[in-house]
Amino acid sequence: MGITIYLGAQLGKWLDAKYSDNNVYTIIFTLLAIVLSFYSLLRQLKNLDN
């Protein structure tokens, strides 16, 4: 979970450095990584419950 969020933030920082003057990509990719991490966590918990 932490690695996914870290990689999303790093990808956003790289895209900001390359294409943007503000932190738009960092925010978008960090939030997307958080959502994907929680989705993955909830799927794993549901599989454990079954």
mmCIF file of the N, C-alpha and C atoms, coordinates in Angstrom:
data_MODEL
# 
_entry.id   MODEL 
# 
loop_
_atom_site.group_PDB 
_atom_site.id 
_atom_site.type_symbol 
_atom_site.label_atom_id 
_atom_site.label_alt_id 
_atom_site.label_comp_id 
_atom_site.label_asym_id 
_atom_site.label_entity_id 
_atom_site.label_seq_id 
_atom_site.pdbx_PDB_ins_code 
_atom_site.Cartn_x 
_atom_site.Cartn_y 
_atom_site.Cartn_z 
_atom_site.occupancy 
_atom_site.B_iso_or_equiv 
_atom_site.pdbx_formal_charge 
_atom_site.auth_seq_id 
_atom_site.auth_comp_id 
_atom_site.auth_asym_id 
_atom_site.auth_atom_id 
_atom_site.pdbx_PDB_model_num 
ATOM 1   N N  . MET A 1 1  ? 0.833   -1.185  0.000   1.00 0.00 ? 1  MET A N  1 
ATOM 2   C CA . MET A 1 1  ? 0.000   0.000   0.000   1.00 0.00 ? 1  MET A CA 1 
ATOM 3   C C  . MET A 1 1  ? 0.878   1.249   0.000   1.00 0.00 ? 1  MET A C  1 
ATOM 4   N N  . GLY A 1 2  ? 1.862   1.267   0.852   1.00 0.00 ? 2  GLY A N  1 
ATOM 5   C CA . GLY A 1 2  ? 2.752   2.418   0.921   1.00 0.00 ? 2  GLY A CA 1 
ATOM 6   C C  . GLY A 1 2  ? 3.579   2.593   -0.338  1.00 0.00 ? 2  GLY A C  1 
ATOM 7   N N  . ILE A 1 3  ? 3.990   1.479   -0.912  1.00 0.00 ? 3  ILE A N  1 
ATOM 8   C CA . ILE A 1 3  ? 4.796   1.542   -2.135  1.00 0.00 ? 3  ILE A CA 1 
ATOM 9   C C  . ILE A 1 3  ? 3.968   2.096   -3.287  1.00 0.00 ? 3  ILE A C  1 
ATOM 10  N N  . THR A 1 4  ? 2.718   1.698   -3.374  1.00 0.00 ? 4  THR A N  1 
ATOM 11  C CA . THR A 1 4  ? 1.842   2.190   -4.434  1.00 0.00 ? 4  THR A CA 1 
ATOM 12  C C  . THR A 1 4  ? 1.654   3.701   -4.328  1.00 0.00 ? 4  THR A C  1 
ATOM 13  N N  . ILE A 1 5  ? 1.429   4.186   -3.122  1.00 0.00 ? 5  ILE A N  1 
ATOM 14  C CA . ILE A 1 5  ? 1.244   5.626   -2.917  1.00 0.00 ? 5  ILE A CA 1 
ATOM 15  C C  . ILE A 1 5  ? 2.540   6.374   -3.209  1.00 0.00 ? 5  ILE A C  1 
ATOM 16  N N  . TYR A 1 6  ? 3.660   5.826   -2.762  1.00 0.00 ? 6  TYR A N  1 
ATOM 17  C CA . TYR A 1 6  ? 4.957   6.450   -3.021  1.00 0.00 ? 6  TYR A CA 1 
ATOM 18  C C  . TYR A 1 6  ? 5.229   6.546   -4.523  1.00 0.00 ? 6  TYR A C  1 
ATOM 19  N N  . LEU A 1 7  ? 4.984   5.454   -5.248  1.00 0.00 ? 7  LEU A N  1 
ATOM 20  C CA . LEU A 1 7  ? 5.236   5.458   -6.691  1.00 0.00 ? 7  LEU A CA 1 
ATOM 21  C C  . LEU A 1 7  ? 4.295   6.422   -7.417  1.00 0.00 ? 7  LEU A C  1 
ATOM 22  N N  . GLY A 1 8  ? 3.057   6.508   -6.970  1.00 0.00 ? 8  GLY A N  1 
ATOM 23  C CA . GLY A 1 8  ? 2.126   7.472   -7.562  1.00 0.00 ? 8  GLY A CA 1 
ATOM 24  C C  . GLY A 1 8  ? 2.590   8.904   -7.349  1.00 0.00 ? 8  GLY A C  1 
ATOM 25  N N  . ALA A 1 9  ? 3.079   9.197   -6.159  1.00 0.00 ? 9  ALA A N  1 
ATOM 26  C CA . ALA A 1 9  ? 3.581   10.541  -5.873  1.00 0.00 ? 9  ALA A CA 1 
ATOM 27  C C  . ALA A 1 9  ? 4.832   10.845  -6.694  1.00 0.00 ? 9  ALA A C  1 
ATOM 28  N N  . GLN A 1 10 ? 5.716   9.868   -6.820  1.00 0.00 ? 10 GLN A N  1 
ATOM 29  C CA . GLN A 1 10 ? 6.936   10.086  -7.604  1.00 0.00 ? 10 GLN A CA 1 
ATOM 30  C C  . GLN A 1 10 ? 6.617   10.294  -9.081  1.00 0.00 ? 10 GLN A C  1 
ATOM 31  N N  . LEU A 1 11 ? 5.664   9.533   -9.601  1.00 0.00 ? 11 LEU A N  1 
ATOM 32  C CA . LEU A 1 11 ? 5.247   9.713   -10.993 1.00 0.00 ? 11 LEU A CA 1 
ATOM 33  C C  . LEU A 1 11 ? 4.664   11.106  -11.186 1.00 0.00 ? 11 LEU A C  1 
ATOM 34  N N  . GLY A 1 12 ? 3.855   11.546  -10.245 1.00 0.00 ? 12 GLY A N  1 
ATOM 35  C CA . GLY A 1 12 ? 3.280   12.896  -10.320 1.00 0.00 ? 12 GLY A CA 1 
ATOM 36  C C  . GLY A 1 12 ? 4.351   13.971  -10.263 1.00 0.00 ? 12 GLY A C  1 
ATOM 37  N N  . LYS A 1 13 ? 5.342   13.806  -9.399  1.00 0.00 ? 13 LYS A N  1 
ATOM 38  C CA . LYS A 1 13 ? 6.439   14.781  -9.322  1.00 0.00 ? 13 LYS A CA 1 
ATOM 39  C C  . LYS A 1 13 ? 7.219   14.836  -10.626 1.00 0.00 ? 13 LYS A C  1 
ATOM 40  N N  . TRP A 1 14 ? 7.465   13.670  -11.206 1.00 0.00 ? 14 TRP A N  1 
ATOM 41  C CA . TRP A 1 14 ? 8.209   13.627  -12.464 1.00 0.00 ? 14 TRP A CA 1 
ATOM 42  C C  . TRP A 1 14 ? 7.430   14.327  -13.579 1.00 0.00 ? 14 TRP A C  1 
ATOM 43  N N  . LEU A 1 15 ? 6.115   14.049  -13.642 1.00 0.00 ? 15 LEU A N  1 
ATOM 44  C CA . LEU A 1 15 ? 5.288   14.693  -14.658 1.00 0.00 ? 15 LEU A CA 1 
ATOM 45  C C  . LEU A 1 15 ? 5.195   16.196  -14.434 1.00 0.00 ? 15 LEU A C  1 
ATOM 46  N N  . ASP A 1 16 ? 5.132   16.633  -13.174 1.00 0.00 ? 16 ASP A N  1 
ATOM 47  C CA . ASP A 1 16 ? 5.114   18.065  -12.882 1.00 0.00 ? 16 ASP A CA 1 
ATOM 48  C C  . ASP A 1 16 ? 6.414   18.733  -13.322 1.00 0.00 ? 16 ASP A C  1 
ATOM 49  N N  . ALA A 1 17 ? 7.528   18.076  -13.078 1.00 0.00 ? 17 ALA A N  1 
ATOM 50  C CA . ALA A 1 17 ? 8.819   18.650  -13.474 1.00 0.00 ? 17 ALA A CA 1 
ATOM 51  C C  . ALA A 1 17 ? 8.924   18.742  -14.996 1.00 0.00 ? 17 ALA A C  1 
ATOM 52  N N  . LYS A 1 18 ? 8.313   17.808  -15.682 1.00 0.00 ? 18 LYS A N  1 
ATOM 53  C CA . LYS A 1 18 ? 8.442   17.764  -17.134 1.00 0.00 ? 18 LYS A CA 1 
ATOM 54  C C  . LYS A 1 18 ? 7.408   18.647  -17.850 1.00 0.00 ? 18 LYS A C  1 
ATOM 55  N N  . TYR A 1 19 ? 6.168   18.682  -17.355 1.00 0.00 ? 19 TYR A N  1 
ATOM 56  C CA . TYR A 1 19 ? 5.083   19.316  -18.105 1.00 0.00 ? 19 TYR A CA 1 
ATOM 57  C C  . TYR A 1 19 ? 4.383   20.478  -17.414 1.00 0.00 ? 19 TYR A C  1 
ATOM 58  N N  . SER A 1 20 ? 4.568   20.668  -16.120 1.00 0.00 ? 20 SER A N  1 
ATOM 59  C CA . SER A 1 20 ? 3.734   21.639  -15.414 1.00 0.00 ? 20 SER A CA 1 
ATOM 60  C C  . SER A 1 20 ? 4.576   22.460  -14.435 1.00 0.00 ? 20 SER A C  1 
ATOM 61  N N  . ASP A 1 21 ? 4.115   23.680  -14.162 1.00 0.00 ? 21 ASP A N  1 
ATOM 62  C CA . ASP A 1 21 ? 4.801   24.537  -13.193 1.00 0.00 ? 21 ASP A CA 1 
ATOM 63  C C  . ASP A 1 21 ? 4.241   24.394  -11.784 1.00 0.00 ? 21 ASP A C  1 
ATOM 64  N N  . ASN A 1 22 ? 3.061   23.806  -11.656 1.00 0.00 ? 22 ASN A N  1 
ATOM 65  C CA . ASN A 1 22 ? 2.471   23.612  -10.334 1.00 0.00 ? 22 ASN A CA 1 
ATOM 66  C C  . ASN A 1 22 ? 2.360   22.124  -10.026 1.00 0.00 ? 22 ASN A C  1 
ATOM 67  N N  . ASN A 1 23 ? 1.732   21.763  -8.940  1.00 0.00 ? 23 ASN A N  1 
ATOM 68  C CA . ASN A 1 23 ? 1.702   20.379  -8.456  1.00 0.00 ? 23 ASN A CA 1 
ATOM 69  C C  . ASN A 1 23 ? 0.436   19.620  -8.851  1.00 0.00 ? 23 ASN A C  1 
ATOM 70  N N  . VAL A 1 24 ? -0.106  19.903  -10.000 1.00 0.00 ? 24 VAL A N  1 
ATOM 71  C CA . VAL A 1 24 ? -1.361  19.275  -10.408 1.00 0.00 ? 24 VAL A CA 1 
ATOM 72  C C  . VAL A 1 24 ? -1.197  17.771  -10.556 1.00 0.00 ? 24 VAL A C  1 
ATOM 73  N N  . TYR A 1 25 ? -0.173  17.334  -11.266 1.00 0.00 ? 25 TYR A N  1 
ATOM 74  C CA . TYR A 1 25 ? 0.018   15.905  -11.504 1.00 0.00 ? 25 TYR A CA 1 
ATOM 75  C C  . TYR A 1 25 ? 0.361   15.165  -10.209 1.00 0.00 ? 25 TYR A C  1 
ATOM 76  N N  . THR A 1 26 ? 1.107   15.782  -9.336  1.00 0.00 ? 26 THR A N  1 
ATOM 77  C CA . THR A 1 26 ? 1.450   15.142  -8.064  1.00 0.00 ? 26 THR A CA 1 
ATOM 78  C C  . THR A 1 26 ? 0.189   14.874  -7.249  1.00 0.00 ? 26 THR A C  1 
ATOM 79  N N  . ILE A 1 27 ? -0.678  15.841  -7.180  1.00 0.00 ? 27 ILE A N  1 
ATOM 80  C CA . ILE A 1 27 ? -1.918  15.683  -6.421  1.00 0.00 ? 27 ILE A CA 1 
ATOM 81  C C  . ILE A 1 27 ? -2.802  14.614  -7.054  1.00 0.00 ? 27 ILE A C  1 
ATOM 82  N N  . ILE A 1 28 ? -2.965  14.681  -8.364  1.00 0.00 ? 28 ILE A N  1 
ATOM 83  C CA . ILE A 1 28 ? -3.843  13.731  -9.056  1.00 0.00 ? 28 ILE A CA 1 
ATOM 84  C C  . ILE A 1 28 ? -3.333  12.306  -8.895  1.00 0.00 ? 28 ILE A C  1 
ATOM 85  N N  . PHE A 1 29 ? -2.043  12.080  -9.152  1.00 0.00 ? 29 PHE A N  1 
ATOM 86  C CA . PHE A 1 29 ? -1.523  10.721  -9.097  1.00 0.00 ? 29 PHE A CA 1 
ATOM 87  C C  . PHE A 1 29 ? -1.406  10.193  -7.673  1.00 0.00 ? 29 PHE A C  1 
ATOM 88  N N  . THR A 1 30 ? -1.173  11.065  -6.700  1.00 0.00 ? 30 THR A N  1 
ATOM 89  C CA . THR A 1 30 ? -1.160  10.617  -5.312  1.00 0.00 ? 30 THR A CA 1 
ATOM 90  C C  . THR A 1 30 ? -2.557  10.189  -4.870  1.00 0.00 ? 30 THR A C  1 
ATOM 91  N N  . LEU A 1 31 ? -3.557  10.977  -5.191  1.00 0.00 ? 31 LEU A N  1 
ATOM 92  C CA . LEU A 1 31 ? -4.934  10.608  -4.839  1.00 0.00 ? 31 LEU A CA 1 
ATOM 93  C C  . LEU A 1 31 ? -5.372  9.344   -5.569  1.00 0.00 ? 31 LEU A C  1 
ATOM 94  N N  . LEU A 1 32 ? -4.994  9.206   -6.829  1.00 0.00 ? 32 LEU A N  1 
ATOM 95  C CA . LEU A 1 32 ? -5.320  8.001   -7.573  1.00 0.00 ? 32 LEU A CA 1 
ATOM 96  C C  . LEU A 1 32 ? -4.653  6.776   -6.950  1.00 0.00 ? 32 LEU A C  1 
ATOM 97  N N  . ALA A 1 33 ? -3.416  6.910   -6.524  1.00 0.00 ? 33 ALA A N  1 
ATOM 98  C CA . ALA A 1 33 ? -2.708  5.803   -5.884  1.00 0.00 ? 33 ALA A CA 1 
ATOM 99  C C  . ALA A 1 33 ? -3.363  5.432   -4.551  1.00 0.00 ? 33 ALA A C  1 
ATOM 100 N N  . ILE A 1 34 ? -3.831  6.415   -3.799  1.00 0.00 ? 34 ILE A N  1 
ATOM 101 C CA . ILE A 1 34 ? -4.516  6.147   -2.536  1.00 0.00 ? 34 ILE A CA 1 
ATOM 102 C C  . ILE A 1 34 ? -5.806  5.374   -2.788  1.00 0.00 ? 34 ILE A C  1 
ATOM 103 N N  . VAL A 1 35 ? -6.571  5.799   -3.771  1.00 0.00 ? 35 VAL A N  1 
ATOM 104 C CA . VAL A 1 35 ? -7.832  5.118   -4.097  1.00 0.00 ? 35 VAL A CA 1 
ATOM 105 C C  . VAL A 1 35 ? -7.558  3.684   -4.537  1.00 0.00 ? 35 VAL A C  1 
ATOM 106 N N  . LEU A 1 36 ? -6.565  3.487   -5.402  1.00 0.00 ? 36 LEU A N  1 
ATOM 107 C CA . LEU A 1 36 ? -6.239  2.141   -5.861  1.00 0.00 ? 36 LEU A CA 1 
ATOM 108 C C  . LEU A 1 36 ? -5.740  1.260   -4.716  1.00 0.00 ? 36 LEU A C  1 
ATOM 109 N N  . SER A 1 37 ? -4.995  1.834   -3.796  1.00 0.00 ? 37 SER A N  1 
ATOM 110 C CA . SER A 1 37 ? -4.507  1.069   -2.653  1.00 0.00 ? 37 SER A CA 1 
ATOM 111 C C  . SER A 1 37 ? -5.649  0.619   -1.754  1.00 0.00 ? 37 SER A C  1 
ATOM 112 N N  . PHE A 1 38 ? -6.582  1.510   -1.474  1.00 0.00 ? 38 PHE A N  1 
ATOM 113 C CA . PHE A 1 38 ? -7.714  1.138   -0.638  1.00 0.00 ? 38 PHE A CA 1 
ATOM 114 C C  . PHE A 1 38 ? -8.612  0.120   -1.343  1.00 0.00 ? 38 PHE A C  1 
ATOM 115 N N  . TYR A 1 39 ? -8.775  0.262   -2.644  1.00 0.00 ? 39 TYR A N  1 
ATOM 116 C CA . TYR A 1 39 ? -9.555  -0.714  -3.398  1.00 0.00 ? 39 TYR A CA 1 
ATOM 117 C C  . TYR A 1 39 ? -8.913  -2.095  -3.303  1.00 0.00 ? 39 TYR A C  1 
ATOM 118 N N  . SER A 1 40 ? -7.605  -2.138  -3.474  1.00 0.00 ? 40 SER A N  1 
ATOM 119 C CA . SER A 1 40 ? -6.883  -3.407  -3.380  1.00 0.00 ? 40 SER A CA 1 
ATOM 120 C C  . SER A 1 40 ? -6.997  -3.986  -1.968  1.00 0.00 ? 40 SER A C  1 
ATOM 121 N N  . LEU A 1 41 ? -6.879  -3.149  -0.952  1.00 0.00 ? 41 LEU A N  1 
ATOM 122 C CA . LEU A 1 41 ? -7.003  -3.596  0.428   1.00 0.00 ? 41 LEU A CA 1 
ATOM 123 C C  . LEU A 1 41 ? -8.391  -4.168  0.707   1.00 0.00 ? 41 LEU A C  1 
ATOM 124 N N  . LEU A 1 42 ? -9.426  -3.486  0.234   1.00 0.00 ? 42 LEU A N  1 
ATOM 125 C CA . LEU A 1 42 ? -10.789 -3.966  0.461   1.00 0.00 ? 42 LEU A CA 1 
ATOM 126 C C  . LEU A 1 42 ? -11.043 -5.284  -0.259  1.00 0.00 ? 42 LEU A C  1 
ATOM 127 N N  . ARG A 1 43 ? -10.503 -5.458  -1.454  1.00 0.00 ? 43 ARG A N  1 
ATOM 128 C CA . ARG A 1 43 ? -10.642 -6.737  -2.167  1.00 0.00 ? 43 ARG A CA 1 
ATOM 129 C C  . ARG A 1 43 ? -9.953  -7.862  -1.411  1.00 0.00 ? 43 ARG A C  1 
ATOM 130 N N  . GLN A 1 44 ? -8.775  -7.588  -0.871  1.00 0.00 ? 44 GLN A N  1 
ATOM 131 C CA . GLN A 1 44 ? -8.055  -8.616  -0.114  1.00 0.00 ? 44 GLN A CA 1 
ATOM 132 C C  . GLN A 1 44 ? -8.796  -8.976  1.165   1.00 0.00 ? 44 GLN A C  1 
ATOM 133 N N  . LEU A 1 45 ? -9.364  -7.983  1.840   1.00 0.00 ? 45 LEU A N  1 
ATOM 134 C CA . LEU A 1 45 ? -10.127 -8.257  3.055   1.00 0.00 ? 45 LEU A CA 1 
ATOM 135 C C  . LEU A 1 45 ? -11.393 -9.052  2.747   1.00 0.00 ? 45 LEU A C  1 
ATOM 136 N N  . LYS A 1 46 ? -12.028 -8.748  1.622   1.00 0.00 ? 46 LYS A N  1 
ATOM 137 C CA . LYS A 1 46 ? -13.216 -9.501  1.236   1.00 0.00 ? 46 LYS A CA 1 
ATOM 138 C C  . LYS A 1 46 ? -12.862 -10.960 0.935   1.00 0.00 ? 46 LYS A C  1 
ATOM 139 N N  . ASN A 1 47 ? -11.729 -11.196 0.301   1.00 0.00 ? 47 ASN A N  1 
ATOM 140 C CA . ASN A 1 47 ? -11.284 -12.568 0.035   1.00 0.00 ? 47 ASN A CA 1 
ATOM 141 C C  . ASN A 1 47 ? -10.950 -13.320 1.321   1.00 0.00 ? 47 ASN A C  1 
ATOM 142 N N  . LEU A 1 48 ? -10.422 -12.642 2.317   1.00 0.00 ? 48 LEU A N  1 
ATOM 143 C CA . LEU A 1 48 ? -10.139 -13.275 3.596   1.00 0.00 ? 48 LEU A CA 1 
ATOM 144 C C  . LEU A 1 48 ? -11.422 -13.653 4.324   1.00 0.00 ? 48 LEU A C  1 
ATOM 145 N N  . ASP A 1 49 ? -12.450 -12.829 4.158   1.00 0.00 ? 49 ASP A N  1 
ATOM 146 C CA . ASP A 1 49 ? -13.719 -13.086 4.811   1.00 0.00 ? 49 ASP A CA 1 
ATOM 147 C C  . ASP A 1 49 ? -14.402 -14.321 4.249   1.00 0.00 ? 49 ASP A C  1 
ATOM 148 N N  . ASN A 1 50 ? -14.211 -14.584 2.959   1.00 0.00 ? 50 ASN A N  1 
ATOM 149 C CA . ASN A 1 50 ? -14.821 -15.769 2.341   1.00 0.00 ? 50 ASN A CA 1 
ATOM 150 C C  . ASN A 1 50 ? -13.989 -16.933 2.693   1.00 0.00 ? 50 ASN A C  1 
# 
